[in-house]
Amino acid sequence: MSYTRKQLDAAWSHEDKTENGPSRKIFIELLGKSKKKESLSYAEAEYLCNGLTFTKKVDGKPSDFQVCDDYLFRHLYLRYVFDLNGVTSIKKNRTEDTPVSEKRLEVEKLEKLSQQWEIVVLQSNHPNQALNYLAKETRSDIKDLESQPEFNDYGFLRRCNHFDFRKKRIVLHSRFIYCKYQEIMSELDESDKCFVLNGSEIEFNEYSFIHILSRHYAEIIKQTPNNKTYHIPDFSPDEIVLQLKGIFGEIEASGRFKGQSIHEVNFRFKGNLYRIWINERIKSIKGKGNVKFNRLETFFPVGDPEMLQDLADNFIEERLTNDLNIFIRKS
């Protein structure tokens, strides 16, 4: 059978840790499926790899299983995200620093992973649409880095260790975003990703997630200056889809947005201003051909002075709940 993340979390935290306990039973089942090369969900793979880590090689190591590749990458990346060259001390656990020899091997592993993922993002014809979107975003970030004056001599790119280091940060963070995409979106039902506004359906799809996570999160990781605004913890990547579905539900239920264009939605949530852009797109559906649909294009905090002035001059702010206000364009 397949397990949801909620079921796996309950089993993991169950007090019975014996061979007959639910956590061990599920682990053995997933271990068997992995050995038979049967597919596991992202949550199941994470559960298995966590179990392999804590059983101390009794059942094998995470590195023995291909299904643990993303798990191992995420843990390694998050350990070194602010020090990809391993210059400073990196904690092995709460009390010990990672030995220099071990740190060197891990840094070399990250370098190899960066090189492998760069090959992936330089491709533009992936059968996976989410990967295509992410690869395009990553290539754009690398191009922006290459255009920085410090790396240009009379219009020619000047390669140096500092450039390579910053590009590596872009590439590795790109893979981390793809891991988050798979982790989060795989847990959602199709209905979770469909919002309704003024009776029209709006899709939050792979483009929506990749675009927002690439452009409006992790400001500290960005390698070039830009005019983007970045989300604060009120909207975590793990919860953003369901949070937005709830906000759209509140707006729709209020009836206050009736008659407004669904292509621009401005609201205040917990005191902060946000804007959503929605556009009509076309997708191909088997048996139906090309079909029009509304796609949520982007979602970001409003900080641009011109946008703020536009809201002040052309909209009326109306309270819906204690946390949520909606902006209605003046007629």
C-alpha positions in Angstrom: 0.0 0.0 0.0 1.0 3.7 -0.3 1.3 6.0 2.7 0.6 9.7 3.1 3.0 11.9 4.9 0.5 12.2 7.8 0.5 8.4 8.2 4.2 8.2 8.0 4.7 10.9 10.6 2.3 9.1 13.0 4.2 5.9 12.6 7.6 7.5 13.1 6.5 9.1 16.3 4.7 6.0 17.7 6.1 4.9 21.0 6.4 1.3 20.0 9.9 1.0 18.4 10.1 -2.8 18.4 10.2 -5.0 15.4 6.4 -5.3 15.5 5.8 -1.6 16.0 4.2 0.5 13.1 7.4 2.5 12.4 9.5 -0.6 11.9 6.8 -2.5 9.9 6.4 0.4 7.4 10.2 0.8 7.2 10.6 -2.9 6.3 7.8 -2.7 3.7 9.4 0.4 2.0 12.8 -1.2 2.2 11.5 -4.2 0.4 9.8 -2.1 -2.3 13.0 -0.1 -2.8 15.1 -3.3 -3.2 12.6 -4.5 -5.9 13.0 -1.1 -7.6 9.3 -0.4 -7.0 8.4 3.3 -7.0 8.0 5.2 -3.7 6.4 8.6 -3.1 8.6 11.4 -2.1 7.4 11.2 1.5 7.9 7.4 1.5 11.5 7.8 0.2 12.2 10.3 2.9 10.8 8.0 5.6 13.0 5.1 4.3 16.1 7.2 4.1 15.6 8.6 7.6 15.2 5.0 8.8 18.4 3.9 7.1 20.2 6.8 8.8 19.0 5.8 12.2 19.5 2.1 12.0 23.2 2.6 11.8 24.0 0.5 8.7 22.1 -2.6 10.0 19.7 -2.4 7.0 22.2 -0.6 4.7 23.1 3.0 4.2 21.1 5.7 2.4 24.0 5.9 -0.1 23.2 2.2 -1.1 19.8 3.3 -2.4 19.2 5.5 -5.5 15.9 6.5 -4.0 17.9 8.4 -1.3 19.8 10.6 -3.7 17.6 13.7 -3.1 17.5 13.0 0.6 21.3 12.9 0.8 21.6 16.0 -1.4 19.2 18.0 0.7 21.0 17.2 4.0 24.4 17.9 2.5 23.3 21.1 0.8 21.7 22.5 4.0 24.8 21.7 6.0 27.0 23.7 3.7 24.6 26.2 2.1 26.4 29.2 3.6 29.9 27.7 3.2 30.1 25.6 0.1 33.9 25.4 0.3 33.9 24.2 3.9 36.1 26.9 5.2 34.4 27.4 8.5 33.6 24.7 11.1 30.6 22.6 10.2 28.8 20.7 12.9 28.7 16.9 12.6 26.1 16.9 15.4 25.2 19.1 18.4 28.5 18.7 20.1 31.1 17.7 17.5 32.6 19.5 14.5 33.0 17.6 11.3 36.6 16.3 10.9 38.6 18.1 8.2 39.0 14.9 6.2 35.3 14.3 6.2 34.5 17.9 5.4 36.8 17.7 2.4 35.0 14.7 1.0 31.6 16.3 1.5 32.7 19.5 -0.2 34.1 17.5 -3.2 30.7 15.6 -3.3 28.8 18.9 -3.5 31.1 20.1 -6.3 30.4 17.0 -8.2 26.7 17.3 -7.6 26.8 20.9 -8.8 28.6 19.9 -12.0 26.0 17.1 -12.7 23.0 19.4 -12.0 24.5 22.2 -14.2 24.4 19.7 -17.1 20.7 19.2 -16.4 19.7 22.9 -16.2 21.6 23.7 -19.4 19.2 21.5 -21.3 15.9 23.1 -22.5 14.0 20.0 -23.7 13.1 18.0 -20.6 10.0 15.9 -20.8 9.2 17.1 -17.2 7.6 20.5 -17.5 8.5 21.6 -14.0 12.2 20.8 -14.8 11.9 22.8 -18.0 10.6 25.8 -16.0 13.3 25.5 -13.4 16.1 25.0 -15.9 15.0 28.2 -17.7 15.0 30.2 -14.4 18.5 28.8 -13.5 19.9 29.7 -16.9 18.5 33.2 -16.5 20.2 33.5 -13.1 23.5 32.3 -14.5 23.2 34.8 -17.4 22.6 37.6 -14.9 25.7 36.6 -13.0 27.8 36.5 -16.2 26.6 40.1 -17.0 27.9 41.5 -13.7 30.6 44.1 -14.3 33.1 42.4 -12.0 33.1 39.4 -14.3 33.4 41.3 -17.6 36.4 42.7 -19.4 35.3 44.7 -22.4 32.2 42.5 -22.8 33.9 39.2 -22.4 33.2 36.9 -19.5 36.1 36.6 -17.1 36.1 33.2 -15.4 37.6 33.1 -11.9 37.2 31.1 -8.7 34.8 33.7 -7.3 32.6 33.5 -10.4 32.6 29.7 -10.2 31.7 29.7 -6.5 28.7 32.0 -7.0 27.5 30.0 -10.0 27.7 26.9 -7.8 25.4 28.6 -5.3 22.9 29.2 -8.1 23.1 25.7 -9.4 22.8 23.9 -6.1 20.0 26.1 -4.9 18.2 25.2 -8.2 18.4 21.5 -7.4 17.1 22.3 -3.8 14.1 24.1 -5.3 13.4 21.1 -7.5 13.5 18.8 -4.4 11.1 21.1 -2.6 8.8 21.1 -5.6 8.6 17.3 -5.7 8.2 17.1 -1.9 5.4 19.6 -1.6 3.4 19.2 -4.8 3.4 15.4 -4.6 1.4 15.7 -1.3 -1.4 17.8 -2.8 -4.5 16.7 -4.5 -5.5 18.3 -7.8 -8.4 20.0 -6.0 -5.8 21.7 -3.6 -4.2 23.4 -6.6 -7.4 24.7 -8.1 -8.7 28.0 -6.7 -12.0 29.8 -7.6 -12.5 33.5 -8.0 -15.7 35.1 -9.4 -16.7 31.7 -10.4 -13.6 31.1 -12.6 -11.1 28.3 -11.8 -7.5 29.3 -11.4 -4.7 26.7 -11.5 -1.6 26.8 -9.3 0.6 24.5 -11.3 4.3 23.6 -11.7 5.1 26.9 -13.3 3.4 28.8 -10.5 5.5 27.0 -7.8 8.8 27.1 -9.6 8.5 30.8 -10.6 7.5 31.9 -7.1 10.1 29.8 -5.3 12.8 30.9 -7.7 12.1 34.6 -7.7 10.5 35.5 -4.3 12.2 33.3 -1.7 15.7 32.9 -0.3 16.9 36.4 -0.9 20.2 35.7 1.0 21.1 33.0 -1.7 20.6 35.4 -4.7 23.9 36.2 -6.5 22.9 39.3 -8.4 21.0 42.5 -7.4 17.4 42.7 -8.5 14.2 44.6 -7.7 12.3 41.6 -6.5 10.5 41.4 -3.1 10.7 38.3 -0.9 8.3 36.4 1.2 8.6 36.4 5.0 7.6 33.4 7.1 3.9 34.2 6.9 4.0 32.2 3.7 6.3 29.2 3.9 6.9 27.1 0.7 5.5 24.1 2.5 2.1 25.7 3.1 1.9 28.3 0.3 -0.6 26.4 -1.9 -3.1 25.6 0.8 -2.7 29.1 2.3 -3.5 30.7 -1.0 -6.4 28.3 -1.5 -7.8 29.4 1.8 -7.4 33.1 1.0 -9.1 32.7 -2.4 -11.9 30.8 -0.6 -12.4 33.7 1.9 -12.5 36.3 -1.0 -14.9 34.2 -3.0 -17.2 33.5 -0.1 -17.3 37.2 0.8 -18.7 38.2 -2.6 -16.8 41.5 -2.3 -14.6 40.8 -5.4 -17.6 40.4 -7.7 -17.2 42.4 -10.9 -13.5 42.8 -10.5 -10.9 41.4 -12.9 -9.4 38.2 -11.7 -6.1 38.9 -13.4 -4.9 41.1 -10.6 -5.6 40.4 -6.9 -4.2 42.7 -4.2 -4.7 41.9 -0.5 -3.3 42.6 2.9 -2.5 39.6 5.1 -1.4 40.0 8.7 -0.5 43.6 7.9 1.6 42.9 4.8 0.6 43.8 1.2 0.6 41.2 -1.6 -0.1 41.0 -5.3 -1.1 38.1 -7.4 -1.0 38.0 -11.2 -3.2 35.6 -13.1 -3.2 35.1 -16.9 -5.1 33.0 -19.4 -3.0 30.3 -20.9 -3.5 27.4 -23.3 -2.7 23.7 -22.5 -3.1 20.5 -24.5 -5.4 17.9 -23.0 -5.6 14.4 -24.5 -8.9 13.9 -26.1 -9.8 17.7 -25.9 -7.0 19.4 -27.8 -5.9 22.9 -26.8 -7.9 24.2 -23.8 -7.8 27.7 -22.3 -7.2 28.0 -18.5 -6.3 30.6 -15.9 -2.8 30.2 -14.4 -1.5 31.9 -11.3 1.6 33.5 -12.7 3.3 35.0 -9.6 2.7 36.0 -6.0 4.9 38.5 -4.2 4.9 41.1 -1.4 4.3 44.6 -2.6 7.1 47.0 -1.9 7.6 49.0 -5.1 6.7 52.7 -4.6 4.7 52.9 -7.8 2.6 49.8 -6.9 2.0 51.2 -3.4 0.9 54.5 -4.9 -1.4 52.7 -7.4 -3.1 50.9 -4.5 -3.5 54.2 -2.6 -4.9 56.1 -5.6 -7.0 53.5 -7.4 -8.3 51.0 -4.8 -10.5 50.8 -1.8 -9.2 48.5 1.0 -12.0 46.4 2.6 -11.6 44.1 5.7 -12.7 40.5 5.3 -11.3 38.8 8.4 -9.0 39.8 11.3 -6.0 38.8 9.1 -7.2 39.5 5.6 -8.2 42.7 3.7 -8.9 42.8 0.0 -8.4 45.7 -2.4 -11.3 46.7 -4.7 -10.5 48.8 -7.8 -12.5 52.1 -7.8 -15.2 52.3 -10.4 
